Amino acid sequence: MDDDDADYMQDDEDYDFDYSDGGDDQEEGGSADVENQYYTAKGLKDDDPEKALKAFKAIVDGEKEKGDWGFKALKQSTKLQYLRLHRPQDALATYTQLLTYTKSAVTRNYSEKSINGILDYVGGASKTGALKTTSVNLDILEKFYEVTRAALGESKNDRMLIKTNLKLARLWLDRQEYGRLGKILKDLHAATQQDNDSGEDQARGTQLLEIYALEIQMYNETRNFKKLKEIYNAAMDVKNAISHPRIMGVIKECGGKMWMGEKQWARASLDFFESFVKYDEAGSPQRIQVLKYLVLANMLMGSEVNPFDSQETKPYKSDPQITAMTDLVDAYQRREVHEAEKILKNNRATIMDDPFIRSYIGDLLRSLRTQYLIDLIKPYNRLEISFLALQLNVDKDEVEELLVGLILEGRVEGRIDQTTMRLELADRHLEKRRYVALEQWVDALEGVHGAVVGKISSGRGGGESMGMGFGMGGSFMEERVWAGA
């Protein structure tokens, strides 16, 4: 692909859709001699970059007034010096000169595309390590953005200024430069507030969501969950926004992780599902990872619904990255704890290598072992804890801890004999017979009471019989209370 054409390619993180293709028409009207000079210089880039650089400089110096060929020559010179010749300071100088052309020499649309292309080029070269000394790269990179922002401010191009700040913020986030990122986010919030004064609610809402998405990722990575929840709630309150689906995918993914941290599995599952749908709509490969998170949340909440039964997720059921998770779901729903452990062991790359998933595997296995225990002890009145530990293939202490939790939650009726290390379950049949006997006894007492009261009432006066009635009634109530106790 020609370098000029490459400048028109937008970064995947660039969420605007209002650019139209074009820019090569800028070449129309240029003199044939300058045009030939430009393409001759381009032909020298690979074999003799120094000679090419001199040829580009000659084009700029030969201009009577700033024009599109000089702009193109400066663009090529910036790239040559930054990456091929490893002279970032010289590249910054030619780029600063190029920015002076954006005021009148080229159209705003073409200049914006070129600026985006150069910033992507410079940021990409630094990120891949093509230039050495990382700290110097970051300083130079920051200066590239500083001169860009200054030029855009002078030309009153507020929309492009916000886009540039967002691009820089994404770069700092990717590099985990949270101090630098915080400063840019403050500038972005200030610019968004100014837009609010102009009454452009929809544009402001869209910008806010992009800013919130960056903040949420920053707080998620720095483990500042208090601020994460604050920004998440603020993002949910944004109205009248038309954002790229990937933005909401990011927000919902971080929201799902936030709910997971609070062990609110159902809310996490909902957010992960919405995140997956948005990523899928945007064509983002992150949808696969979020789908794994969705499966994890579903299992932790104890859902009997297979997450791959929905229309949105079904096409991914046979994806090589997902098959291990589908097998894990099947094992979970069958309560096959040993099979689940085997799947986790044999699929470390697709499941356990993700730090987020790995941090919840303990909860998942605990949930699965708990369900397995409940099913295992149903037919028995008493069991050795050592037997249960053998069945689960875990330590006796862990089995005891699981049983204590089940007893306290009321999911198991029984007690643990610490002397014999046995689980003694309540005899449900004996209890049932006991309650039936008590009910029959109470019915019999009520029958006797009614007969006695009726007989006494027929042989004595109302007042005396009334007194005896109360006396008998009081004794009867005491009997019922005692029996219930």
N, C-alpha and C positions, 0 to 999 in steps of 0.2 A: 504493500500500500504506500502511495506517495505521502511524504511528510505533510504536505499541505492538506491532503485529504484526511490524514489521521487527526489533524487538529479539529476536525468536525465531529469526531467521535466523542460522545459525552461519557463521563465516568459513570459506572453503574450506580454510584451513590448520588448522582445528580437527579433530582426528582422533578425538575421542571419539564413541561412538554411544549412550551410556547416557541421553541426555536424551530425555524424551518431550515431545510438543507439549502446550501448555496454558498456563495463566497468566491467560487472560481470565476464568476463573472466580473470580479474586480480586475481581472487581468485585461479585460477589454479596454481599449483606449491607450494601453501602454505602448511605448515605442517598440518596434521590432528589435532594435539594437539592444535596448535594456533587457528585453525579454530573453534574447539569445544569451546575453551576458549572465543573466540570472540562472538559466538552465545549464549553462556551461559550468558555472560555479557549483551547482548542485551535483553535477557529474564528477566533481573532484573530491567530494566529501569522504568517500571511502578510501581512495588511494592516497590523497594528499590533503588532509584536513586543514593544514596551515595555509596552503595555497588557496583552498576554497574560501577560507576565512578572509583572506586578503581580497579576493574577488568580490565577496559580498560587501566588504567595507567600501570598495571602489564604487559600487552601485549607490550606496548611501551618500558617499562624499560627492558623487557626480550629479546628484539631484539639485535642480534649481529651486524646487519647492517639494515639500513632503508629499509622497504619493504611495500608491499601493505596492510598487516594486521595492521601494526602500523599506517598507513595512515587512514585506516577505523576507528581504535580505536580513533584516535585524532578527526576525524570528528564527531563521536558519542559523545565524551566528550565535544566538543564545543557546540553542541546542548543542551546537558543535562545541562550544567552550565549556558548557556545563558537564556533558557526559563524555564526549570523545577526547577532549583536551584536558579535562579535569582542572578547569580554571573557573571555579564558581563565582569568584569576585568579578572577573571580566564578564561572565555571563550575566550577572546582576546589572552591570553597567549597560550592556547592550539592551537588556530587557527594560531598564528604566528609560532609555532613549526610545524604545519601541512604544512605550506607553504615551509618549507625547504625540504620537501619530493618531491616537484614538480620538482626539478632540475634533479633527476635521479631515484628516487624510483618507480615512477609510470609514465605512458605514459602522454604525453602532452594532448591528447584528454580527458583522464579520469580526469586528474587534473583540466582542464578547466571546465568540467561539475561539478565537486565537488565544485570548488570555486564559480561558478554561483549559485549552490544550497544553499551553506552556506550563501552567501550574500543575496539571496532572503529570506532565513529563518530568518536571523537576521533583515533585513529590514522590513519583514512582521510582526515579533513579536513586533518591536518597533511601527510600524504604528497602530496595533490593540490595543495598550495600554496594552499588556500583561506584560510589564515592566513599573514600575512607574517612575515618575520624568522625564518629557519629555526632558528637557534641557540636563540632563545626558545622556539619550538615544541617542540624536543627536551627542553628543561629542563622545560617544563610537562607534556609527555607523560610524562616520567619521574616527575614528582610524582604524576600520576594513578595510575600503577602503584604507586608507593610507598605511597600511602594505601590502595590496594586490598589490597596485600600485608599491610599492618599490620592492617587490619580482618579479613582472612581468618585471620591468625595468632591474633588475639584470640578468634575464634569456633572455633578448632581445625579449620578446614576445610582439611585438608592436601591433599586431592585437588584442590580448586579452586585452592589456592595454587600447586601445581605446574603446573596448566593455565595460570594467569595468567603465571607465569614463562616458560613455553614460548611463549606468545603474544608476550610482550615480547621474548624472544630472537629470534623470527622477524622481529619488527619491526626490531630493530637489525641483523639480517643483511641485510634488504631495503634498509636505509638505509646499509649498509656502515659502521656504527658498531661497529667490531671491539673497541674498548676496553670499551665498555659491554656488548657481547655477551659478552666473556670473563668479566666479573664475574657476569653472570646464569648462565652455564654452570657456574661454580663453585658457586653456590647450588643449582643443579639437581642437580649431582652429590652435594652434601652431603645434600640431601633424599632422593635415591634411596638413598643409603647407609643413612639412617635407616629407610626402608621395608624395606631388606634385613634389618635387625635384627628386623623384625616377621614375617619369614618369607613375605611375599607375593612369591614368586619370579616368578610370571607377570606381575604388575603391574609389578614392578621391571624385568623384561626389556623390557616394552613401553615403559616410560619411558626406559630406557637407549638403545633404538634411536632414539627421537625426539631425544634429546640428541646421540647420535653423528651423526645425520643433519645436525643444525645445525653441529656441529664440523667434520664432513667438508667441508661447503660453505664454511665460513669458511676452512679451511686450503687448499682448492682455489682460492678467490678470492685469498688472500694468497700463493699459490705456495709454501706451506710443505709440500713433498712428504714430508719425513721424518715430520712429525706426521700428515699425511694417511694415510700407510700404516699408522702405528701405530694410529690410530683405526679405520681400515678393518678391520684384522685383529681389533681388539677387538669391532667390530660383528659380524663373522663368527662370533665365539665365543659370542655371546649365545644362550642357550637359553630355551625355554619362553616365548617372546614371541608375542603376537598383535597385530601392528601393522597400521595402515592400509597398503594396498599402495603408496601414494605414498611412504611412508617408505623402503621397500626400493628403490623406483624411484630415489629420490635417492641412496641409498647406493651402489647398483650403477652409476648413471651416473657418480658421482665416482670409483668404483673403475675403471671403464672408462677414464676420462681419465688416471687414475694409471698404468695399464698402458700406455696409449699413450705417455706421457712416457718410459717405460722401453723403448719399442719392442717390447713383448711383444704383438704384434698379435692372436695367437690368444686370449690371456686377456682382452684388451680386447673382442674380438668377443663372447666369451661373456657378459661382464658387461653389455655394451650390450644384448644380446638379452634377458637377464633383466630389465634395467631397462625396456626397451620393454614387455615383457609386463606388468610391474607397473603402469606408467603407463597402459597400455591398460585394465587391470582397474579402475583408479581413475578412468578417464575423463579423465585429465589431458591437456591439449593438448601437453605436453612430449614425449609419445610420438613426435610427428612429428620433432622435432629429434633425439631419441635414435636414431630409425630411420636418420636420415642418418649419425649417428656409426657405427652398426652397418655400414652399407654401406661407409663409408670404411675401417673396420678390416678388413673382409673383403677389400677390394681390396689393402690394404697387406700382408696376410698371403699374398697370391697365391692365394687360394682360387678354385677353378674352380666352386664351388657358388654359384648365384645366391641371394642372401639373401631374395629375394621368392618363392622356391619353397616356403617353409614355410607351414603353415596359419595361423600367427599374423600373418605380415607380408603375405600375399598380398592381403587386402582393401585394403591401402593402396597397392598398386602404381600405381593410376591417380590417386592424390591429387595435386592441382595442385602441392603443395609437394614432392612426391616424384618426379614424372616426370623432372625433370632428373637426379636421382640414378640412376634406372633406366636412362636413356640413357647415363649415364656408366659404369655397370656393363657395359652391352652393348658400348660402345666399348673398355673395358678388356679384356674377355674375347676380343674380336676383335683385340686388339693395335693398334687404330686410334689411334695417339698423336695424330695431327693432329685427328681427330674429337673426342677427349677434350679437347684444348686449346680447340677451338671451343665445346664445351658449357660449359666453365668460363667462357669469355669472355662467352657469351650469357646466362648464368644467374647473374649476380653476386648478385642479390637473394636467391635461394634457396640458393646454395652459398657464394659467396665472402664474403658479408657477415657470415657467422658467424666470429668470430675463431678459435675452436677449429678449425674445418674448414680455414680459410685457413692456419693454422700447419702443416698436414700436406700441403698441396697439393704442396709441393716434393718430399716423400718419395714421394707418389703418382706424380707425373710422372717422377721418377727410376726408380721401379719399372717403369713402363710403357715408358719409353725403353730400359731395360735389356733387357726382353723383346723389344722391337722390334729392338734391335741383334742379339741372339742369332739371331733368325729371319732377319735381313737378311744376315748374314755366312756362313750355313751353306754356300751353294754355292761359295764363293770360297776361293782359296789366299792371295791378298793383295788389300788394298783401300787406297785413299788415304783418310786420315782426313778430308781436306777433302770427299770424296764422302759419307762417313757424316754429317758435320756438315750437309751440304746436305740429305740425306734426312731428318734429324731436325729441321732448321731451328733448330739451336743452334750455339754457338761451338765451334771445334775443340778448345779447352781442355777444355770439358765432355765432349766425346766421348772425348778421351784419358783423362780421369779415370774415365769409365764403363768403358772398356776395361781400364784398369789394375786396377780392382776386379774385373772378371770374370776376368782372368788369375790374379790372386792367389787368388781363390776356387776356381779350378780349373774354372770353367764354360766357359772358352774356352782352347783349347790354341794358344798362339802367342806372338809377341813384337812389340813396337813398335819399329820402326827410327826412331830420333830424327832421323837424317840426312835420310832421304827422307820422313819423316812418313807411314809406311805401317804397316798392320797385316799382319804375315806369319803366316799360320796354318800349323800343322803339316800336312804331307801325310799324311793318314790312310791313303791307299791305299799309299803308299810304305812307311810304317811297318809296315803289315800284311804286305806282301810280304817285308820285311826279317825280321820275326819268323818267318814261314813258312820262309824259307831257313835261318835259324839252327836251327829245330827239325829240319829235314831233315838238316842237317850233324851235329847232336848224335846223331840216330838212326844215321847212317852210322858215326860214330866208335864208338858203343857196339857196333855189329855187328862192326867190325874188331877191337875190343878183345876181344870174346868169342871170335872165331875164333882170334886169336893166342894167347890164354891156353889155349884148348883144345888147340891144336897143340903148344904147348910142354909142357903137362902130360902128353901122351901119349908124349913122347920122352925125358923126364928124370925124376929123382927128385922126391919130394914136397917135400923141404925146399928144393931149388934152384929148382924151379918156383914154389914159394910165394914165395920171395924175389923172383923176376922178376915174379910176379903183383902183388906190392905195388908194385914199381917202376913197372910199367906203369900200375897203378891211380893212383899218385900223379901221374904225368904227365897222365893223362886228367882227373883232377879239376882240375888246374891249367888245362887247356885249357878246361874247362867254365866255370870262374870267369872266365877271360879273355874267353871268348865272351859270357858274360852281361854283363860290363862294357862 
